[in-house]
């Protein structure tokens, strides 16, 4: 087994931080009840700040998700199923295709 092909505590910590970030984004953009979403308050305060922040969060989710997919694939999937390793461009394309299909 390759030395970088190990699921480490650092990888698990990065995955946990990504899960927390996704949870925060989900909380901000999804209404909790029949009321407005918490993000609507930011949009009422300053639409340019809200739109810019939303785009920044989207970029973070896409690029961080691609990096995590690459790490997971290269450290686990490629070893277990004897498949080729992914480059960052491959993983970014996979994340973007999944995002497009989920719309």
Secondary structure, DSSP 4 states (H G I P E B T S, - for coil): --TT-S--HHHHHHHHHHHHHHHHHHHHHS-SSSS--HHHHHHHH-HHHHHHHHHHHHHHHHHHHHHHHHHHIIIIIHHHTT-PPPPHHHHHHHHHHHHHHH-
